[in-house]
Amino acid sequence: MTLESVFPGLRRALVPFSVCLGLAACGAGPCKDRIFDEIPSPDGKYVAALMTRVCDEGHPVTIDGKESIFAKAVLMRTADADDYGDDPLAGAIHIVDGDWPLAIRWVDSKWFAISSDNPPDKLIRWSPSYIGLVIVYE
């Protein structure tokens, strides 16, 4: 008796798994992240960015209890941080479900503005502040 006879298809399942262990990108699963429009704050202490997460059809990601195939987010980090972490959406200050127009801008070094036309039911997360910054919605 072999493992293959007890678990048919085990070898086909293990090969992609073992290949995936060697690839850092496999942790993202069926979703692809793209970070763009990084904008430093006027005083250079923070960096804000827009991000999209697009998942394969039939493999939605769950964000704050809501499933999404396509999510847009606003990310924020201190300027001395190298990146937004292993899962950028975990620390996102604003997330919408779908490809809605989303714009960001620094009002000054302490005020940050987000503009979006998404309907309220598509809003997954919003934050009024981030480490001493005030976030306003236009």
Phi, psi and omega in degrees: 000132179244164176300321180298324180287330179277322181237082180302137179086002181301318181297319179295327180284324184282330182298309178297325179297314181291324176294320182295328180301332181271355183246124180295327183291342181295337180297337181284346180065217183277013181248148178237131178258145174222120179256131182211172179053050175289130183230116177286150177291158181303329179269359177078008183275336184228162174226130176248153180208159170261150180217146170240144171236118180245125182249153176299144176306133180087358179230061181293155174263145177261123180236118180050040177084000181245132179277143181213139173267326181226119179233143173246142184218158171251125180253153177219141176210160173285152184297334181278352175280139182288326182206194184261012178094177182296323177235094184305327181293337181300324180253014181296142180268347180205128179223134174237148177270117179112174184265065180271148176302135182218127180229147179229152176199152174271126175282314172200195185290344182244352182237132182233136184244139176236132176240133178206146178257015184291146174293152182306326182287351178264355179281122180264318182210143172215150182230139177274348181202167176207112178038058176088352176271145174262129179253125179246150180246126183254000000 
